[in-house]
């Protein structure tokens, strides 16, 4: 199998987005995020999304030429209206303001509003860590997860990410995961490939995957660790606790 360099992957993604109606600078933001995801082995948030981006750009569902609007409402609060465009660009345009606010106030809440899917939350939190800040990133999502003992979808997969700087412009450690037992992206990828996926030590059959994707009222995912992560999923809709460290909260719909 021929090797594909990250440079080629990024340039090809950029060209595909531009060809389907994305502005050059916005395409560069998204292509960079795809490159990082693939470099990290995160296939769900890498090339897997590019076809969907292109189709939505072409149909007009996803605007590829909007300029996000930054609002610095309070000293420790920065939000960006993505105007239903790409989260990556909205994050970039407000990032400097958020970093400055965190350093000046010791903490900042950084919210990305009205954006397309943010894909990997870790892509955003690691940038804060590289800037020397501890970052906690959360987002809500379309309900697909049932509470323990329940049968109705009441929560999203509600991912959460956390990153800590190493003091030298890098990341000491980070994590990024869904609060459901199986990330939705793994189900859609398995569905497309006709493969089964493990769930709680067993294989999820094709019929179950199809129900989860197609029948919102009848199929659902389980929380990652039953009651504990139902609480985690619910808490992602709330503000993080106070901390003396410069913590940045990054948020975008997924």
N, C-alpha and C positions, 0 to 999 in steps of 0.2 A: 504494500500500500504506500502510495506517495505521500510524503510529509507535506503539510501545509503550514507555512510560517504564520506567526501571529500578525506580522506586517501585512501579508497578503490577505489574511482573514479580515483584518480591519479595513483595508482599502477596498476590498470587494463589497463588504457590508455597506460602507459609505457610498460607493457608486450605486449600489442597488437602491438605497434609500433616496438618493438624489434623483435617480431615474424615475422613481414613482412619486415624485412631487415634494420631496423634503428639501428644505433650504440647506445650503452647504454647511453652515456652522452647527445647525441642529443635528444634521446627519453625522457630523464629526463627534458630537457628544454621545450619540447612541452607539456609534461604531466603537468608540472607546470602551463603553460599558460592555459590549459584546465581547471585545477582545479580553477584558479582564475576567469575565465569566468563564470563557473558554480556557484561559490560562490557569484558572483555579480549578478546572475540571467540573465546573457548574454548567452542565449541558442544558439544563432546563432553562436557565436565564441567558444563554448564549445564542448560538446560531439558530436554535430551535424557534426563537421568536421572530426572526427576521422576515420570514414569509408572511406571517401575520401582520407585522408592521407595514410591509409593502402593500398588502391587500387593503388594509384600512386607510393607508395614505391615498391609494388610487380611488377608493370609493368615496373619500371625503369624510369618513367617520373620524379619522385622526388627522387634525390639521398639522401640516408640517412647516408652517411659516409664521406661527404666532409668536409674539414676544411676551414672555412672562412678566408679571408686574410684582415688584418687591415692595412690601409694606413693613416698615420698622415702627410699629405702633407704640411700643414701650421699650425702655432700655434693654430689658431681657427677653424681648419677644420679637421674632422676625418671621414673617410668613410670605410665601410667594404664591400668587395666583397663576397657575400654569395655563389657564385658559383652555383647558382640555387637550393640551399638547403633551409632548414628552416630558416625563418627570426628570430625566437626566439634565435637560437644559434648564428647567425651572430651578433645580438644585444648584446648578453652576452659577446662575446669575445672582443668587442670593447668598452663596457660600461665604464670600468675603465679608459681607455684612454680619452674618451669623458668627463667624470666627471672631471678628472684632468685638461683637457684643458679649460673647462668652468670656473673652479675656478682660473686658472692662467690668463685667458684673459678676464673674465667677460662675455663671450659669446662663443658658439661653434656651428658650423653646423655639425650635425651628420647624415650621410647618409648611409642607408643600400641599397646596389645595387644588382641586379640580384638574388633576393630571391623569394621563393614561397610566397603565400599570407601571409600577416602579421596578418590577422584576426583583433582582437581588438587593435586599436591604443592606447587606454587608458592603456592597459597592460604595454606599454613601457613608456608613459609619467609619469605614477604614480611612476615608479622606480626612475626617476630623481627627482620627488618631494620628495620621501623618502630620497634621498641623499641631500636634501636641496636646490634644483634648480627648478626654474620655467621652465616648458617644454611645447613647442608647437609642436605637431606632425601632419604631413600631408602626404598624399599619393595620387597618381593618380590611375586610374583604367580603365578598358576597357570601351569605350564609350557606354552608355546606357541611357543618359539623354539628352533631347532636351532643347534648350533655349526657353524662353517664346515666344509663337506665332510660334515656329518652329515645324517641323515634323521629322527632321533628328537627329540621335544620334550624338552629338558632344562632350559631356563631360562624364566622368565617374561618379560614385557615390561619388568619391573624398572625403572620410571622413576626419575629422579634430578632434583633441583631444587637451586638454589643462589641465595642472595640476599645482597646487600651493602647496608648502610645508607648514606645520603647525609650523615649527620651532622645532619640537620634534621628528623628524624621521618618521612623518606620513604625510598624505595628508589633507590639509585644505579644498580644494574642487577641483573637476575636472569635465570635460564634454567630451563626445566622441560621435559624431554623423555623419551621412551621410549628404551630401549636396543635396541629392535627397529627394523627398517627402516621399518615402518609401525605406528603405534599401533593397538592392537586396536579402540579406539573408532571410528577412522576406517573400519575394515572393517565394523563393525556398522551404522554410520550409512549407509554406501554400500549395504550389503545391504538395509536397510529402504527406501532410496530407489530401488533398482534401478540404481545408478550404478556406474561403474568408478572406480578410484582409481589414481594413479601409484605405481609401486614401482620404484625403481632405474632411473628413466628410461623405464619402460614401463607399460602399463596392466595391472592385475590383472583377469583375467576373472571373471565371475560365478561360474563353477564353482569356481574356486580359493577365492574368498571363502567359498562355502558349505562347502567341505571344511575350511577352517581353523576355522570356527565349529562344525561338526557332527561331524567325524571326527578326534578327538584323536590317534589312532595313525597317521594317514596324511598329514595336512597340517600344515605348520608355517610360522612366520615366520622371516625371516632377521635376524641381528643388524645393527645400524645400520651398522657399518663393519667387517664381517667379524671378523677376529681381535681387533682392538683393542677393539671394543665387546662381544665375548664376554667379554673380561677385565673390562670395566666392569660387565657384568651380574652376573658372578660376584662381583665385589668388593662389590656392594651387600649381600651377605649377611655382610659383615665390618664391623668398626668402622672409622671414618675415622681418619686419622693424627693424631698429636698436633699441636697448633698453639698458639703463644703468644697468638693472638687469641681473644676470647670466641666460640667456635663452638658452635652448638647443632645437635644432630642430631635431627631429627624423623622418626619412622618409624611407618607404619601399613600394614596389609595392603591391597592394591589388587586 
